[in-house]
Amino acid sequence: PIAAFATPAAAAAGLTDPLTPDAAVATEKRLYCQALQIHPLLLYFTFVAAAEGQGHSALVVLRTVGMAIQSVDRATIKVNALLLDQPFGRVSEVVSLVQMHFV
């Protein structure tokens, strides 16, 4: 079945051998940690809107999505801990795991 991927017709159709990694994937560095620990965080967020005409980029984004926030004072943002036991994979895969946990 793997020989089917080596035919000119398969190459023309864009089929590749599933057991042979792409060049980009093969050259990406891999990451291994015995334990990846990100401890819980407690953040306080304060935001004060600038006067008209002094558009801060964050304020412009909020207005674009329809939010009329003038100020925020010491809003609490809690971020849970993340514990991964022996994560191993391409750097982009491990980063993706961390991103999915926090988003």
Stockholm file with secondary structure:
# STOCKHOLM 1.0

chainA/1-103         PIAAFATPAAAAAGLTDPLTPDAAVATEKRLYCQALQIHPLLLYFTFVAAAEGQGHSALVVLRTVGMAIQSVDRATIKVNALLLDQPFGRVSEVVSLVQMHFV
#=GR chainA/1-103 SS CGGGGGSHHHHHTTCCCTTSCCHHHHHSCEEECSEEEECCEEEEEEEECCCTTCCCHHHHHHHHTTCCCCEEEEEEEEECCEEEESCEEEHHHHHHHHHHHHC
#=GC SS_cons         CGGGGGSHHHHHTTCCCTTSCCHHHHHSCEEECSEEEECCEEEEEEEECCCTTCCCHHHHHHHHTTCCCCEEEEEEEEECCEEEESCEEEHHHHHHHHHHHHC
//
